[in-house]
Amino acid sequence: MRITLEISSEKEIKLPIHYNHILQGFLYKNLSNKDYREFLHQKGYSLGNKSFKLFTFSRLLGEFRIVPQKKEIIFTPPVKIIVAAGVEQFITDLAETLIKSELNFLGNQPVEVKSIGVHKNFTPSNLLQIKMLSPIVAYSTLTESEKKWTEYYSPWQPRFAELVKANLEAKYQVLYGEIPSQEELKIIPHGSQEQKFKSVIKYKGTVIVGYLGLYWLKGNPDLIKIAYDTGLGSKNAQGFGCWEVVG
């Protein structure tokens, strides 16, 4: 399920360049069910030793300029944000809370949610061209000589697609309680612009590497539907992996 929030303000919206945590906080704050909010924030939906929040969101969409010396990004209102979730309760709670609230804050700036648009039901096919609305992330945590580090992969590496598919299969099991069909799923970059698509984001002090750009999704429609609702790749609830169909 998806909605688009249109956000306005009397002044320009000034945010740090790396603002994912601010959007995430905005969404959590506007979940009125305290128990559900704390469950998502503290735990999430579990499968073995993995945990999933089962929602994702886009970057802020609208006109902006970057002020490098202040490490700021300044948006000209209105702006939009697309929010998707695999559990209807998340979208319903969020939308109902925002409808009732007259004033909200992005960071320390007052903003108003002018409209909430509900997207049509998504019917997946086995071949889609997509555009990332927030970077897609795939990584492994590696250990050597008792030292751990994070290895991020690019869409041009075979391991990338393997991790994305495994992530979707796990989320499918969480949502439906069964293993999905073993039909293939491929994510194919459109072109060879690896450095152009690369996006380095700081989230609460942690550096995360993801990729924007255009891709082909080919294969299992059930997993493509999961990807549409919950995001492609990892770290979806931190603002990664949201996409739209372009062809």
N, C-alpha and C positions, 0 to 999 in steps of 0.2 A: 504494500500500500504506500502511496506517495502523496505528498502535498507540497505546494509552493507557497512560501510566506513572502509577502511583499512588505518591506520594512521601510518606514520613512522617518525623517527627523527634520526639525526646523533648521538644523545646522549640518554642515558636512560631518560625516562619520569618520573620525580619526581612530585608527587602530594600529597596534604594532604590526610590522610586516608579517610576523609569524603569529597568526591570530586564531588558529584552530581551537585552542583551549578556551577562548572566549565564546566562540560559537557553541562548543560542547556544553559549557557552563550555562549558556542561555537556554539550551534545550532541557537540560536536567532541572534547572530552576523552575521551568514552566510545566513540569509534571506535578500535578496537584496531589496524586496519591503518594503519600510519604513512604509507605511500605514498599510500593513498587519502585519508586525512585531509589530508595536505599538498596533494594535488591539488585537493581541494574548497576548502580554505581559501585557497590561493594563486592558483588558476586557475579551476577549474570547467569546465563543458561549453560549448564555444564555437560560435558561429554568426556568421560575419563578425567584426565588432568587438564583439559582445555576448558576455557570459558568464553562465551560469546554474548555480546550485547544485542546482536541482531538488529541494529539500525545503522544508518550511515547518513551523511549529508554532504552537500556540495560546498564549494567555496562561495563566498559572496559574489553574486553576479550583478554587474552594473559598471558604470563609469568610475574610473579611479585614476589616481596618480600616485607615484611613489616618491617619497622624500628620503633619499638615502642617508643624508647626514643626521636625520632624526630617527632613522629606522622605522618610519611610519608609512602606512598606506592610507590614503584619504579617499573615501568614496563620496560621490555626489548622489544624494537620495533622489528617487527611491532605489533600493537594492532588493535583490531576491535571494532566497536560499531554498534549495530543494531538500526535503527530508524524506527518507524512505525507511520502512521497517517491515520486518517479517512477521511481527506480532501486532495485530490491529490495536490492542490496548495502548501501545505507545503513541500511535498517531491520534487516536481518539482522545486520550487524556491531554496530549499536547494541544490539539486544536481547540478543545473545549476550554482549556485554561486561558489560551491566548484570546479567544473570543470575549471572555469575561473581563480581561485585564485592559485597562485604559493606557497604562504606561509601563514600559519595560526598559531595561538597560542592556546595551552592548558594551561590556567593559564598564566604564563610569559615565557613559553617554546615554541620555534619555532618548528612546526611540518608540515608535508606535507601529504596531502591526496593522497595516491598512487593509489587507485582504488575505484570505486563505483559499487557495485553489486546490481542489481535489482532482488528482489525475484519473484518467480513465483506466479501467482494468487492463493490465498488460498481458497480452497473449504472445508468448515467445514462439519463435520459429527456430530451426536448427542452423540458421545462418543470418547474422546481423552485423551491420557496421555500426560501431558505437564511438562516442566521444566521451572522454573522461571529464567529469565535472569537478573531480578532486583526484589527486594522484593515486594510482594503484601501487600497492606495496606488497612485496614478497621477500621473505627473509628466513634465515635459519640462525639458531643460536648454536655456536660451535665451541668446543672445549679442547684445549691442548695444554698440557703441563699445568693443569689446575687453573688455567686462565680461560675465561669466557669472553667471547666477543660476538657481535652481530654481523652476519654476512648478508648484505642486500643484493638482490638479483635484478637484472634488467630483463625486459620482455624479449630481448634477443638471445637470452640464454635458455636452454632446454629446461633447466631446473625451475625457472619462473613459472611456466605453465603447469608443471607437476604440482607445485605448492598451491597455486591458485585452485586447481581442481580438487586437491585434497581438502582444502579449506571449505569449499562449497559442499563437498560430500559430507563433511562433519556437520555443517550447519543444516543440511537436509535431514540428517539423522536426528538432530536436536528438535527440529520443527515437526517431523512426521513419524519419528520413532522407528524408522526402518532404513535399510541401506538402499541408496538409489541404484538404478540400473547402471551397468558398467559401460554404457555407451561413452565414446570418447568426448572430450571437450578440449578444443584448441582455442588459444588466444593469439592472434597473428597481428603483429604491428603493421600499420599501413606505412610502408616506406622504411627508410634506414636512418631516421633522424634521432638516433639515440640521445645525443647530447642536448638536442633541442627540446626533447620531451622530458628530460631529467629534471626533477624538482627536489630540492633539498630543503626540508622543513625542520624547524626547531619546535618541539612540543615539550613544554615545561622543562627545558634544559637538555632534552634528548634529541639528537640529530636523527632524522628519519629520511630515507631516500625513497622516493616514489617516481612515478612516470605519468605524465599527462599524454595527450595526443589521441590519435585515431587508431582503432583496432577492428579486426574481424573476430567475432565470436562464432565458433562453429561446433556443432555437436548437440549434446543432450539438452533438450528444451527445459527439462525439469531443473537442471542446475542453472541454466540461464535465468529462469524465473527467480531462483534463490538469489542469484547475483544481482538482479534488478531490485529486489526488495531489501537485501541486507548488505550489498556492496561486493565488489570484486577484491580479492586479496585480503590482507590482514589490516588490523588497526582501524576498522571501519568506524567505530564509535568515536575515534579521535579525528574524524573528518577525512577519511581516505576511502577510495574505491567506489564513489558514486559516479554514475554514468547515464547517458541518454542515447537513444537510438537515432542515428542520422541516415540510415539507409539499409 
